Amino acid sequence: MRTGVAWINEQVAESSKFVPELKAEVARVIVGQERLIDRLLVTLLADGHALLEGVPGLAKTLAVKTLAAALKVSFRRIQFTPDLLPSDLLGTQIYNPRDGTFSVRLGPIFANVILADEINRAPAKVQSALLEAMQERQVTIGGETHPLPEPFLVLATQNPIEQEGTYPLPEAQVDRFLLKIRVTYPSRDEERRILDAEARTQRRHEVRPVVDATTILEARKVVDEVYVDEKIREYVLDIVQATRDPAAFGLDLGPYIRYGASPRATIALTLAARAHAYLDRRGYVTPQDIKEMAPDVLRHRILPTYEAEAEGITTDDLIARILGALPVP
């Protein structure tokens, strides 16, 4: 069996041939937002879930629907509301009065791609039900466990400015998201292209499915083989450790960090960097891959103090300080 970086490069080059076609198909509908699409693909290839945060009107929902349409997989959109019940999400048991038995009716969670729209509008019991599905890739209904299909991807959206009638996501659930993606406003040129394409009553968002589930699952096997050098691994550990004990790295961030990132962040950052390298058609991870993915991996895993919030210091600011201070291998 062949090994080494050169062999992995060949494997990545062959396996990733679908990436340009998939990106091009999504770009037929989504103008700009290249970073958002890139992060969604990282999430897909790294077998994770993503939380998209941005003000209304930035094409969060459309981006997820378009990506799902470009994949030959099942897709369900679930609108989260305060009156949503766990059974509305997972499914329930139906009683049959003829023979006195129960049958299971599976809920919309049993799909490959789940769009959890406005996830923070559902109460805690629904969040808890979703937690098992995200982490264990299975659902329990009436004492019976049902595996979820592969691939299984939860892409959730939330609005950061309108908090009335919302339920803050539990820290345990937020930590299950591989990435928290900040969706920003388009540039002026991009918005002009959006205007030209969308300012009409008849809008068509026709997307061809170009990649099947088998291709995605095979790509994930290659992502696992992307080479991560020992120095890169130590760099990842330094970044995560610096969120917990910044003083050990000569950083005066102690008053601003209440809790640092968990060990899950170490795993997530390495996986995300591997997927990012794969999208660039490389068989090895560079320090730039780590720096590119660190904000999306860490921003929801660092809990700032009240002092940081009072001074307007965000988790992104803290991450930038850490990345700027640590030596790059």
C-alpha positions as protocol buffer text, in pm:
chain_id: "A"
residue {
  index: 1
  type: MET
  ca { x: 0 y: 0 z: 0 }
}
residue {
  index: 2
  type: ARG
  ca { x: 137 y: 339 z: -98 }
}
residue {
  index: 3
  type: THR
  ca { x: 175 y: 606 z: 170 }
}
residue {
  index: 4
  type: GLY
  ca { x: 325 y: 952 z: 207 }
}
residue {
  index: 5
  type: VAL
  ca { x: 215 y: 1306 z: 128 }
}
residue {
  index: 6
  type: ALA
  ca { x: 260 y: 1263 z: -249 }
}
residue {
  index: 7
  type: TRP
  ca { x: 23 y: 964 z: -250 }
}
residue {
  index: 8
  type: ILE
  ca { x: -232 y: 1152 z: -35 }
}
residue {
  index: 9
  type: ASN
  ca { x: -210 y: 1445 z: -278 }
}
residue {
  index: 10
  type: GLU
  ca { x: -298 y: 1211 z: -562 }
}
residue {
  index: 11
  type: GLN
  ca { x: -591 y: 1069 z: -366 }
}
residue {
  index: 12
  type: VAL
  ca { x: -724 y: 1416 z: -286 }
}
residue {
  index: 13
  type: ALA
  ca { x: -683 y: 1537 z: -646 }
}
residue {
  index: 14
  type: GLU
  ca { x: -880 y: 1237 z: -775 }
}
residue {
  index: 15
  type: SER
  ca { x: -1145 y: 1236 z: -502 }
}
residue {
  index: 16
  type: SER
  ca { x: -1216 y: 1611 z: -505 }
}
residue {
  index: 17
  type: LYS
  ca { x: -1304 y: 1640 z: -875 }
}
residue {
  index: 18
  type: PHE
  ca { x: -1667 y: 1696 z: -780 }
}
residue {
  index: 19
  type: VAL
  ca { x: -1592 y: 2012 z: -578 }
}
residue {
  index: 20
  type: PRO
  ca { x: -1569 y: 2267 z: -866 }
}
residue {
  index: 21
  type: GLU
  ca { x: -1893 y: 2139 z: -1021 }
}
residue {
  index: 22
  type: LEU
  ca { x: -2073 y: 2147 z: -686 }
}
residue {
  index: 23
  type: LYS
  ca { x: -1954 y: 2502 z: -612 }
}
residue {
  index: 24
  type: ALA
  ca { x: -2051 y: 2617 z: -961 }
}
residue {
  index: 25
  type: GLU
  ca { x: -2400 y: 2472 z: -923 }
}
residue {
  index: 26
  type: VAL
  ca { x: -2452 y: 2649 z: -591 }
}
residue {
  index: 27
  type: ALA
  ca { x: -2312 y: 2974 z: -735 }
}
residue {
  index: 28
  type: ARG
  ca { x: -2585 y: 2972 z: -1000 }
}
residue {
  index: 29
  type: VAL
  ca { x: -2826 y: 3072 z: -722 }
}
residue {
  index: 30
  type: ILE
  ca { x: -2614 y: 3221 z: -444 }
}
residue {
  index: 31
  type: VAL
  ca { x: -2439 y: 3542 z: -545 }
}
residue {
  index: 32
  type: GLY
  ca { x: -2122 y: 3603 z: -348 }
}
residue {
  index: 33
  type: GLN
  ca { x: -2106 y: 3441 z: -4 }
}
residue {
  index: 34
  type: GLU
  ca { x: -1811 y: 3226 z: -117 }
}
residue {
  index: 35
  type: ARG
  ca { x: -1692 y: 3200 z: 240 }
}
residue {
  index: 36
  type: LEU
  ca { x: -2031 y: 3076 z: 359 }
}
residue {
  index: 37
  type: ILE
  ca { x: -2046 y: 2809 z: 88 }
}
residue {
  index: 38
  type: ASP
  ca { x: -1687 y: 2706 z: 164 }
}
residue {
  index: 39
  type: ARG
  ca { x: -1771 y: 2663 z: 534 }
}
residue {
  index: 40
  type: LEU
  ca { x: -2084 y: 2461 z: 454 }
}
residue {
  index: 41
  type: LEU
  ca { x: -1873 y: 2227 z: 242 }
}
residue {
  index: 42
  type: VAL
  ca { x: -1616 y: 2197 z: 522 }
}
residue {
  index: 43
  type: THR
  ca { x: -1899 y: 2098 z: 756 }
}
residue {
  index: 44
  type: LEU
  ca { x: -2026 y: 1841 z: 506 }
}
residue {
  index: 45
  type: LEU
  ca { x: -1683 y: 1686 z: 446 }
}
residue {
  index: 46
  type: ALA
  ca { x: -1587 y: 1683 z: 815 }
}
residue {
  index: 47
  type: ASP
  ca { x: -1909 y: 1502 z: 915 }
}
residue {
  index: 48
  type: GLY
  ca { x: -2020 y: 1787 z: 1142 }
}
residue {
  index: 49
  type: HIS
  ca { x: -2303 y: 2034 z: 1193 }
}
residue {
  index: 50
  type: ALA
  ca { x: -2303 y: 2411 z: 1150 }
}
residue {
  index: 51
  type: LEU
  ca { x: -2481 y: 2705 z: 1313 }
}
residue {
  index: 52
  type: LEU
  ca { x: -2537 y: 3000 z: 1078 }
}
residue {
  index: 53
  type: GLU
  ca { x: -2584 y: 3336 z: 1246 }
}
residue {
  index: 54
  type: GLY
  ca { x: -2677 y: 3654 z: 1066 }
}
residue {
  index: 55
  type: VAL
  ca { x: -2943 y: 3920 z: 1031 }
}
residue {
  index: 56
  type: PRO
  ca { x: -3248 y: 3840 z: 815 }
}
residue {
  index: 57
  type: GLY
  ca { x: -3214 y: 3860 z: 439 }
}
residue {
  index: 58
  type: LEU
  ca { x: -2857 y: 3733 z: 396 }
}
residue {
  index: 59
  type: ALA
  ca { x: -2957 y: 3411 z: 215 }
}
residue {
  index: 60
  type: LYS
  ca { x: -2881 y: 3175 z: 504 }
}
residue {
  index: 61
  type: THR
  ca { x: -3185 y: 2958 z: 437 }
}
residue {
  index: 62
  type: LEU
  ca { x: -3146 y: 2983 z: 60 }
}
residue {
  index: 63
  type: ALA
  ca { x: -2780 y: 2879 z: 80 }
}
residue {
  index: 64
  type: VAL
  ca { x: -2867 y: 2566 z: 277 }
}
residue {
  index: 65
  type: LYS
  ca { x: -3157 y: 2476 z: 48 }
}
residue {
  index: 66
  type: THR
  ca { x: -2941 y: 2531 z: -260 }
}
residue {
  index: 67
  type: LEU
  ca { x: -2658 y: 2314 z: -128 }
}
residue {
  index: 68
  type: ALA
  ca { x: -2905 y: 2039 z: -39 }
}
residue {
  index: 69
  type: ALA
  ca { x: -3061 y: 2060 z: -387 }
}
residue {
  index: 70
  type: ALA
  ca { x: -2716 y: 2018 z: -544 }
}
residue {
  index: 71
  type: LEU
  ca { x: -2670 y: 1693 z: -351 }
}
residue {
  index: 72
  type: LYS
  ca { x: -2856 y: 1373 z: -439 }
}
residue {
  index: 73
  type: VAL
  ca { x: -2976 y: 1332 z: -80 }
}
residue {
  index: 74
  type: SER
  ca { x: -3297 y: 1378 z: 118 }
}
residue {
  index: 75
  type: PHE
  ca { x: -3365 y: 1722 z: 265 }
}
residue {
  index: 76
  type: ARG
  ca { x: -3607 y: 1854 z: 526 }
}
residue {
  index: 77
  type: ARG
  ca { x: -3666 y: 2208 z: 643 }
}
residue {
  index: 78
  type: ILE
  ca { x: -3798 y: 2232 z: 999 }
}
residue {
  index: 79
  type: GLN
  ca { x: -3926 y: 2570 z: 1115 }
}
residue {
  index: 80
  type: PHE
  ca { x: -3856 y: 2593 z: 1487 }
}
residue {
  index: 81
  type: THR
  ca { x: -4133 y: 2763 z: 1688 }
}
residue {
  index: 82
  type: PRO
  ca { x: -4213 y: 2796 z: 2061 }
}
residue {
  index: 83
  type: ASP
  ca { x: -4494 y: 2539 z: 2036 }
}
residue {
  index: 84
  type: LEU
  ca { x: -4280 y: 2274 z: 1862 }
}
residue {
  index: 85
  type: LEU
  ca { x: -4281 y: 1936 z: 2038 }
}
residue {
  index: 86
  type: PRO
  ca { x: -4008 y: 1669 z: 2035 }
}
residue {
  index: 87
  type: SER
  ca { x: -4248 y: 1433 z: 1856 }
}
residue {
  index: 88
  type: ASP
  ca { x: -4289 y: 1693 z: 1578 }
}
residue {
  index: 89
  type: LEU
  ca { x: -3916 y: 1659 z: 1519 }
}
residue {
  index: 90
  type: LEU
  ca { x: -3835 y: 1295 z: 1595 }
}
residue {
  index: 91
  type: GLY
  ca { x: -4160 y: 1112 z: 1531 }
}
residue {
  index: 92
  type: THR
  ca { x: -4401 y: 927 z: 1758 }
}
residue {
  index: 93
  type: GLN
  ca { x: -4582 y: 601 z: 1824 }
}
residue {
  index: 94
  type: ILE
  ca { x: -4925 y: 559 z: 1667 }
}
residue {
  index: 95
  type: TYR
  ca { x: -5180 y: 335 z: 1839 }
}
residue {
  index: 96
  type: ASN
  ca { x: -5367 y: 90 z: 1616 }
}
residue {
  index: 97
  type: PRO
  ca { x: -5707 y: 15 z: 1782 }
}
residue {
  index: 98
  type: ARG
  ca { x: -5773 y: -286 z: 1557 }
}
residue {
  index: 99
  type: ASP
  ca { x: -5501 y: -506 z: 1701 }
}
residue {
  index: 100
  type: GLY
  ca { x: -5401 y: -298 z: 2005 }
}
residue {
  index: 101
  type: THR
  ca { x: -5044 y: -242 z: 1885 }
}
residue {
  index: 102
  type: PHE
  ca { x: -4825 y: 63 z: 1835 }
}
residue {
  index: 103
  type: SER
  ca { x: -4641 y: 153 z: 1516 }
}
residue {
  index: 104
  type: VAL
  ca { x: -4365 y: 411 z: 1482 }
}
residue {
  index: 105
  type: ARG
  ca { x: -4410 y: 711 z: 1255 }
}
residue {
  index: 106
  type: LEU
  ca { x: -4068 y: 864 z: 1189 }
}
residue {
  index: 107
  type: GLY
  ca { x: -4037 y: 1243 z: 1201 }
}
residue {
  index: 108
  type: PRO
  ca { x: -3867 y: 1486 z: 961 }
}
residue {
  index: 109
  type: ILE
  ca { x: -3532 y: 1443 z: 1139 }
}
residue {
  index: 110
  type: PHE
  ca { x: -3484 y: 1127 z: 930 }
}
residue {
  index: 111
  type: ALA
  ca { x: -3323 y: 1299 z: 633 }
}
residue {
  index: 112
  type: ASN
  ca { x: -2967 y: 1352 z: 517 }
}
residue {
  index: 113
  type: VAL
  ca { x: -2969 y: 1732 z: 538 }
}
residue {
  index: 114
  type: ILE
  ca { x: -3175 y: 1908 z: 804 }
}
residue {
  index: 115
  type: LEU
  ca { x: -3235 y: 2283 z: 794 }
}
residue {
  index: 116
  type: ALA
  ca { x: -3324 y: 2384 z: 1150 }
}
residue {
  index: 117
  type: ASP
  ca { x: -3458 y: 2731 z: 1074 }
}
residue {
  index: 118
  type: GLU
  ca { x: -3448 y: 2978 z: 1366 }
}
residue {
  index: 119
  type: ILE
  ca { x: -3334 y: 2703 z: 1599 }
}
residue {
  index: 120
  type: ASN
  ca { x: -3334 y: 2928 z: 1905 }
}
residue {
  index: 121
  type: ARG
  ca { x: -3713 y: 2969 z: 1890 }
}
residue {
  index: 122
  type: ALA
  ca { x: -3779 y: 2613 z: 2013 }
}
residue {
  index: 123
  type: PRO
  ca { x: -3800 y: 2531 z: 2387 }
}
residue {
  index: 124
  type: ALA
  ca { x: -3544 y: 2331 z: 2585 }
}
residue {
  index: 125
  type: LYS
  ca { x: -3717 y: 1993 z: 2548 }
}
residue {
  index: 126
  type: VAL
  ca { x: -3691 y: 2017 z: 2170 }
}
residue {
  index: 127
  type: GLN
  ca { x: -3326 y: 2121 z: 2196 }
}
residue {
  index: 128
  type: SER
  ca { x: -3257 y: 1817 z: 2414 }
}
residue {
  index: 129
  type: ALA
  ca { x: -3424 y: 1587 z: 2162 }
}
residue {
  index: 130
  type: LEU
  ca { x: -3213 y: 1733 z: 1883 }
}
residue {
  index: 131
  type: LEU
  ca { x: -2897 y: 1689 z: 2093 }
}
residue {
  index: 132
  type: GLU
  ca { x: -2909 y: 1307 z: 2078 }
}
residue {
  index: 133
  type: ALA
  ca { x: -2964 y: 1315 z: 1704 }
}
residue {
  index: 134
  type: MET
  ca { x: -2668 y: 1548 z: 1646 }
}
residue {
  index: 135
  type: GLN
  ca { x: -2423 y: 1365 z: 1871 }
}
residue {
  index: 136
  type: GLU
  ca { x: -2528 y: 1002 z: 1860 }
}
residue {
  index: 137
  type: ARG
  ca { x: -2670 y: 998 z: 1505 }
}
residue {
  index: 138
  type: GLN
  ca { x: -2970 y: 809 z: 1637 }
}
residue {
  index: 139
  type: VAL
  ca { x: -3318 y: 876 z: 1777 }
}
residue {
  index: 140
  type: THR
  ca { x: -3506 y: 697 z: 2053 }
}
residue {
  index: 141
  type: ILE
  ca { x: -3884 y: 666 z: 2013 }
}
residue {
  index: 142
  type: GLY
  ca { x: -4080 y: 468 z: 2272 }
}
residue {
  index: 143
  type: GLY
  ca { x: -3770 y: 291 z: 2398 }
}
residue {
  index: 144
  type: GLU
  ca { x: -3666 y: 184 z: 2048 }
}
residue {
  index: 145
  type: THR
  ca { x: -3352 y: 325 z: 1887 }
}
residue {
  index: 146
  type: HIS
  ca { x: -3355 y: 423 z: 1520 }
}
residue {
  index: 147
  type: PRO
  ca { x: -3029 y: 510 z: 1338 }
}
residue {
  index: 148
  type: LEU
  ca { x: -3028 y: 825 z: 1125 }
}
residue {
  index: 149
  type: PRO
  ca { x: -2929 y: 810 z: 756 }
}
residue {
  index: 150
  type: GLU
  ca { x: -2575 y: 874 z: 639 }
}
residue {
  index: 151
  type: PRO
  ca { x: -2463 y: 1137 z: 570 }
}
residue {
  index: 152
  type: PHE
  ca { x: -2650 y: 1330 z: 839 }
}
residue {
  index: 153
  type: LEU
  ca { x: -2602 y: 1706 z: 855 }
}
residue {
  index: 154
  type: VAL
  ca { x: -2781 y: 1964 z: 1071 }
}
residue {
  index: 155
  type: LEU
  ca { x: -2751 y: 2321 z: 942 }
}
residue {
  index: 156
  type: ALA
  ca { x: -2920 y: 2558 z: 1185 }
}
residue {
  index: 157
  type: THR
  ca { x: -2990 y: 2929 z: 1151 }
}
residue {
  index: 158
  type: GLN
  ca { x: -3048 y: 3198 z: 1409 }
}
residue {
  index: 159
  type: ASN
  ca { x: -3098 y: 3573 z: 1415 }
}
residue {
  index: 160
  type: PRO
  ca { x: -2857 y: 3757 z: 1650 }
}
residue {
  index: 161
  type: ILE
  ca { x: -3058 y: 4077 z: 1687 }
}
residue {
  index: 162
  type: GLU
  ca { x: -3416 y: 3972 z: 1761 }
}
residue {
  index: 163
  type: GLN
  ca { x: -3424 y: 3794 z: 2097 }
}
residue {
  index: 164
  type: GLU
  ca { x: -3791 y: 3827 z: 2189 }
}
residue {
  index: 165
  type: GLY
  ca { x: -3954 y: 3484 z: 2210 }
}
residue {
  index: 166
  type: THR
  ca { x: -3625 y: 3295 z: 2183 }
}
residue {
  index: 167
  type: TYR
  ca { x: -3455 y: 3035 z: 2400 }
}
residue {
  index: 168
  type: PRO
  ca { x: -3074 y: 3055 z: 2431 }
}
residue {
  index: 169
  type: LEU
  ca { x: -2915 y: 2733 z: 2309 }
}
residue {
  index: 170
  type: PRO
  ca { x: -2765 y: 2518 z: 2588 }
}
residue {
  index: 171
  type: GLU
  ca { x: -2385 y: 2524 z: 2596 }
}
residue {
  index: 172
  type: ALA
  ca { x: -2380 y: 2145 z: 2553 }
}
residue {
  index: 173
  type: GLN
  ca { x: -2571 y: 2175 z: 2228 }
}
residue {
  index: 174
  type: VAL
  ca { x: -2374 y: 2471 z: 2095 }
}
residue {
  index: 175
  type: ASP
  ca { x: -2056 y: 2270 z: 2150 }
}
residue {
  index: 176
  type: ARG
  ca { x: -2195 y: 1997 z: 1920 }
}
residue {
  index: 177
  type: PHE
  ca { x: -2179 y: 2231 z: 1622 }
}
residue {
  index: 178
  type: LEU
  ca { x: -1852 y: 2188 z: 1435 }
}
residue {
  index: 179
  type: LEU
  ca { x: -1867 y: 2549 z: 1314 }
}
residue {
  index: 180
  type: LYS
  ca { x: -2050 y: 2868 z: 1402 }
}
residue {
  index: 181
  type: ILE
  ca { x: -2057 y: 3068 z: 1080 }
}
residue {
  index: 182
  type: ARG
  ca { x: -2110 y: 3444 z: 1087 }
}
residue {
  index: 183
  type: VAL
  ca { x: -2298 y: 3547 z: 773 }
}
residue {
  index: 184
  type: THR
  ca { x: -2215 y: 3906 z: 678 }
}
residue {
  index: 185
  type: TYR
  ca { x: -2350 y: 4162 z: 433 }
}
residue {
  index: 186
  type: PRO
  ca { x: -2250 y: 4127 z: 67 }
}
residue {
  index: 187
  type: SER
  ca { x: -2019 y: 4377 z: -100 }
}
residue {
  index: 188
  type: ARG
  ca { x: -2165 y: 4653 z: -316 }
}
residue {
  index: 189
  type: ASP
  ca { x: -2078 y: 4469 z: -639 }
}
residue {
  index: 190
  type: GLU
  ca { x: -2232 y: 4147 z: -508 }
}
residue {
  index: 191
  type: GLU
  ca { x: -2546 y: 4330 z: -400 }
}
residue {
  index: 192
  type: ARG
  ca { x: -2576 y: 4481 z: -748 }
}
residue {
  index: 193
  type: ARG
  ca { x: -2564 y: 4130 z: -895 }
}
residue {
  index: 194
  type: ILE
  ca { x: -2829 y: 4020 z: -645 }
}
residue {
  index: 195
  type: LEU
  ca { x: -3043 y: 4316 z: -748 }
}
residue {
  index: 196
  type: ASP
  ca { x: -3015 y: 4233 z: -1118 }
}
residue {
  index: 197
  type: ALA
  ca { x: -3098 y: 3866 z: -1060 }
}
residue {
  index: 198
  type: GLU
  ca { x: -3369 y: 3883 z: -794 }
}
residue {
  index: 199
  type: ALA
  ca { x: -3567 y: 4207 z: -840 }
}
residue {
  index: 200
  type: ARG
  ca { x: -3848 y: 4043 z: -1034 }
}
residue {
  index: 201
  type: THR
  ca { x: -4174 y: 3865 z: -953 }
}
residue {
  index: 202
  type: GLN
  ca { x: -4076 y: 3544 z: -1132 }
}
residue {
  index: 203
  type: ARG
  ca { x: -3764 y: 3398 z: -971 }
}
residue {
  index: 204
  type: ARG
  ca { x: -3637 y: 3053 z: -1056 }
}
residue {
  index: 205
  type: HIS
  ca { x: -3391 y: 2873 z: -835 }
}
residue {
  index: 206
  type: GLU
  ca { x: -3340 y: 2555 z: -1035 }
}
residue {
  index: 207
  type: VAL
  ca { x: -3047 y: 2350 z: -913 }
}
residue {
  index: 208
  type: ARG
  ca { x: -2925 y: 2020 z: -1055 }
}
residue {
  index: 209
  type: PRO
  ca { x: -2822 y: 1746 z: -812 }
}
residue {
  index: 210
  type: VAL
  ca { x: -2460 y: 1679 z: -907 }
}
residue {
  index: 211
  type: VAL
  ca { x: -2313 y: 1483 z: -612 }
}
residue {
  index: 212
  type: ASP
  ca { x: -2456 y: 1171 z: -450 }
}
residue {
  index: 213
  type: ALA
  ca { x: -2426 y: 1042 z: -93 }
}
residue {
  index: 214
  type: THR
  ca { x: -2173 y: 774 z: -186 }
}
residue {
  index: 215
  type: THR
  ca { x: -1934 y: 1036 z: -326 }
}
residue {
  index: 216
  type: ILE
  ca { x: -1959 y: 1238 z: -5 }
}
residue {
  index: 217
  type: LEU
  ca { x: -1895 y: 936 z: 218 }
}
residue {
  index: 218
  type: GLU
  ca { x: -1595 y: 834 z: 4 }
}
residue {
  index: 219
  type: ALA
  ca { x: -1461 y: 1191 z: 17 }
}
residue {
  index: 220
  type: ARG
  ca { x: -1477 y: 1181 z: 397 }
}
residue {
  index: 221
  type: LYS
  ca { x: -1249 y: 877 z: 398 }
}
residue {
  index: 222
  type: VAL
  ca { x: -993 y: 1073 z: 199 }
}
residue {
  index: 223
  type: VAL
  ca { x: -1032 y: 1376 z: 431 }
}
residue {
  index: 224
  type: ASP
  ca { x: -933 y: 1147 z: 720 }
}
residue {
  index: 225
  type: GLU
  ca { x: -608 y: 1069 z: 537 }
}
residue {
  index: 226
  type: VAL
  ca { x: -504 y: 1433 z: 485 }
}
residue {
  index: 227
  type: TYR
  ca { x: -164 y: 1469 z: 649 }
}
residue {
  index: 228
  type: VAL
  ca { x: -127 y: 1674 z: 967 }
}
residue {
  index: 229
  type: ASP
  ca { x: 236 y: 1729 z: 1070 }
}
residue {
  index: 230
  type: GLU
  ca { x: 342 y: 1703 z: 1434 }
}
residue {
  index: 231
  type: LYS
  ca { x: 420 y: 2076 z: 1442 }
}
residue {
  index: 232
  type: ILE
  ca { x: 69 y: 2152 z: 1315 }
}
residue {
  index: 233
  type: ARG
  ca { x: -81 y: 1928 z: 1584 }
}
residue {
  index: 234
  type: GLU
  ca { x: 118 y: 2113 z: 1850 }
}
residue {
  index: 235
  type: TYR
  ca { x: 0 y: 2444 z: 1703 }
}
residue {
  index: 236
  type: VAL
  ca { x: -362 y: 2332 z: 1737 }
}
residue {
  index: 237
  type: LEU
  ca { x: -301 y: 2230 z: 2098 }
}
residue {
  index: 238
  type: ASP
  ca { x: -134 y: 2566 z: 2172 }
}
residue {
  index: 239
  type: ILE
  ca { x: -433 y: 2757 z: 2030 }
}
residue {
  index: 240
  type: VAL
  ca { x: -688 y: 2564 z: 2236 }
}
residue {
  index: 241
  type: GLN
  ca { x: -474 y: 2568 z: 2550 }
}
residue {
  index: 242
  type: ALA
  ca { x: -433 y: 2946 z: 2514 }
}
residue {
  index: 243
  type: THR
  ca { x: -811 y: 2988 z: 2542 }
}
residue {
  index: 244
  type: ARG
  ca { x: -797 y: 2817 z: 2883 }
}
residue {
  index: 245
  type: ASP
  ca { x: -470 y: 2953 z: 3025 }
}
residue {
  index: 246
  type: PRO
  ca { x: -370 y: 3261 z: 2824 }
}
residue {
  index: 247
  type: ALA
  ca { x: -113 y: 3368 z: 3085 }
}
residue {
  index: 248
  type: ALA
  ca { x: 95 y: 3057 z: 3007 }
}
residue {
  index: 249
  type: PHE
  ca { x: 140 y: 3196 z: 2657 }
}
residue {
  index: 250
  type: GLY
  ca { x: 217 y: 3552 z: 2765 }
}
residue {
  index: 251
  type: LEU
  ca { x: -134 y: 3680 z: 2693 }
}
residue {
  index: 252
  type: ASP
  ca { x: -319 y: 3915 z: 2930 }
}
residue {
  index: 253
  type: LEU
  ca { x: -663 y: 3776 z: 2835 }
}
residue {
  index: 254
  type: GLY
  ca { x: -745 y: 3612 z: 3168 }
}
residue {
  index: 255
  type: PRO
  ca { x: -995 y: 3880 z: 3275 }
}
residue {
  index: 256
  type: TYR
  ca { x: -1186 y: 3839 z: 2950 }
}
residue {
  index: 257
  type: ILE
  ca { x: -1224 y: 3458 z: 2925 }
}
residue {
  index: 258
  type: ARG
  ca { x: -1458 y: 3284 z: 3167 }
}
residue {
  index: 259
  type: TYR
  ca { x: -1426 y: 2939 z: 3012 }
}
residue {
  index: 260
  type: GLY
  ca { x: -1197 y: 2824 z: 2734 }
}
residue {
  index: 261
  type: ALA
  ca { x: -1260 y: 2575 z: 2456 }
}
residue {
  index: 262
  type: SER
  ca { x: -1323 y: 2208 z: 2533 }
}
residue {
  index: 263
  type: PRO
  ca { x: -1120 y: 1914 z: 2396 }
}
residue {
  index: 264
  type: ARG
  ca { x: -1392 y: 1880 z: 2133 }
}
residue {
  index: 265
  type: ALA
  ca { x: -1253 y: 2205 z: 1988 }
}
residue {
  index: 266
  type: THR
  ca { x: -913 y: 2041 z: 1935 }
}
residue {
  index: 267
  type: ILE
  ca { x: -1073 y: 1761 z: 1736 }
}
residue {
  index: 268
  type: ALA
  ca { x: -1303 y: 1997 z: 1547 }
}
residue {
  index: 269
  type: LEU
  ca { x: -1023 y: 2235 z: 1448 }
}
residue {
  index: 270
  type: THR
  ca { x: -810 y: 1950 z: 1312 }
}
residue {
  index: 271
  type: LEU
  ca { x: -1102 y: 1798 z: 1120 }
}
residue {
  index: 272
  type: ALA
  ca { x: -1209 y: 2135 z: 978 }
}
residue {
  index: 273
  type: ALA
  ca { x: -852 y: 2213 z: 871 }
}
residue {
  index: 274
  type: ARG
  ca { x: -829 y: 1876 z: 696 }
}
residue {
  index: 275
  type: ALA
  ca { x: -1154 y: 1943 z: 510 }
}
residue {
  index: 276
  type: HIS
  ca { x: -1034 y: 2295 z: 421 }
}
residue {
  index: 277
  type: ALA
  ca { x: -712 y: 2151 z: 275 }
}
residue {
  index: 278
  type: TYR
  ca { x: -918 y: 1896 z: 82 }
}
residue {
  index: 279
  type: LEU
  ca { x: -1128 y: 2174 z: -75 }
}
residue {
  index: 280
  type: ASP
  ca { x: -801 y: 2337 z: -184 }
}
residue {
  index: 281
  type: ARG
  ca { x: -708 y: 1998 z: -334 }
}
residue {
  index: 282
  type: ARG
  ca { x: -412 y: 1948 z: -102 }
}
residue {
  index: 283
  type: GLY
  ca { x: -322 y: 1633 z: 87 }
}
residue {
  index: 284
  type: TYR
  ca { x: -165 y: 1816 z: 380 }
}
residue {
  index: 285
  type: VAL
  ca { x: -268 y: 2079 z: 635 }
}
residue {
  index: 286
  type: THR
  ca { x: -83 y: 2410 z: 655 }
}
residue {
  index: 287
  type: PRO
  ca { x: -82 y: 2666 z: 940 }
}
residue {
  index: 288
  type: GLN
  ca { x: -302 y: 2885 z: 720 }
}
residue {
  index: 289
  type: ASP
  ca { x: -571 y: 2616 z: 720 }
}
residue {
  index: 290
  type: ILE
  ca { x: -569 y: 2626 z: 1100 }
}
residue {
  index: 291
  type: LYS
  ca { x: -584 y: 3007 z: 1110 }
}
residue {
  index: 292
  type: GLU
  ca { x: -864 y: 3014 z: 852 }
}
residue {
  index: 293
  type: MET
  ca { x: -1084 y: 2771 z: 1045 }
}
residue {
  index: 294
  type: ALA
  ca { x: -1002 y: 2874 z: 1404 }
}
residue {
  index: 295
  type: PRO
  ca { x: -1258 y: 3159 z: 1433 }
}
residue {
  index: 296
  type: ASP
  ca { x: -1547 y: 2942 z: 1307 }
}
residue {
  index: 297
  type: VAL
  ca { x: -1447 y: 2651 z: 1532 }
}
residue {
  index: 298
  type: LEU
  ca { x: -1377 y: 2850 z: 1849 }
}
residue {
  index: 299
  type: ARG
  ca { x: -1617 y: 3149 z: 1855 }
}
residue {
  index: 300
  type: HIS
  ca { x: -1900 y: 2947 z: 2012 }
}
residue {
  index: 301
  type: ARG
  ca { x: -1671 y: 2749 z: 2243 }
}
residue {
  index: 302
  type: ILE
  ca { x: -1520 y: 3042 z: 2434 }
}
residue {
  index: 303
  type: LEU
  ca { x: -1734 y: 3200 z: 2705 }
}
residue {
  index: 304
  type: PRO
  ca { x: -1633 y: 3564 z: 2762 }
}
residue {
  index: 305
  type: THR
  ca { x: -1659 y: 3733 z: 3100 }
}
residue {
  index: 306
  type: TYR
  ca { x: -1893 y: 4019 z: 3186 }
}
residue {
  index: 307
  type: GLU
  ca { x: -1589 y: 4246 z: 3177 }
}
residue {
  index: 308
  type: ALA
  ca { x: -1523 y: 4152 z: 2814 }
}
residue {
  index: 309
  type: GLU
  ca { x: -1886 y: 4219 z: 2724 }
}
residue {
  index: 310
  type: ALA
  ca { x: -1878 y: 4552 z: 2906 }
}
residue {
  index: 311
  type: GLU
  ca { x: -1570 y: 4657 z: 2710 }
}
residue {
  index: 312
  type: GLY
  ca { x: -1715 y: 4537 z: 2380 }
}
residue {
  index: 313
  type: ILE
  ca { x: -1456 y: 4261 z: 2338 }
}
residue {
  index: 314
  type: THR
  ca { x: -1600 y: 3972 z: 2134 }
}
residue {
  index: 315
  type: THR
  ca { x: -1485 y: 3612 z: 2112 }
}
residue {
  index: 316
  type: ASP
  ca { x: -1358 y: 3689 z: 1761 }
}
residue {
  index: 317
  type: ASP
  ca { x: -1138 y: 3961 z: 1911 }
}
residue {
  index: 318
  type: LEU
  ca { x: -1000 y: 3713 z: 2165 }
}
residue {
  index: 319
  type: ILE
  ca { x: -931 y: 3453 z: 1896 }
}
residue {
  index: 320
  type: ALA
  ca { x: -753 y: 3714 z: 1680 }
}
residue {
  index: 321
  type: ARG
  ca { x: -534 y: 3811 z: 1978 }
}
residue {
  index: 322
  type: ILE
  ca { x: -442 y: 3447 z: 2039 }
}
residue {
  index: 323
  type: LEU
  ca { x: -365 y: 3375 z: 1672 }
}
residue {
  index: 324
  type: GLY
  ca { x: -161 y: 3693 z: 1647 }
}
residue {
  index: 325
  type: ALA
  ca { x: 52 y: 3612 z: 1951 }
}
residue {
  index: 326
  type: LEU
  ca { x: 128 y: 3242 z: 1904 }
}
residue {
  index: 327
  type: PRO
  ca { x: 428 y: 3152 z: 1687 }
}
residue {
  index: 328
  type: VAL
  ca { x: 333 y: 2989 z: 1357 }
}
residue {
  index: 329
  type: PRO
  ca { x: 516 y: 2662 z: 1280 }
}
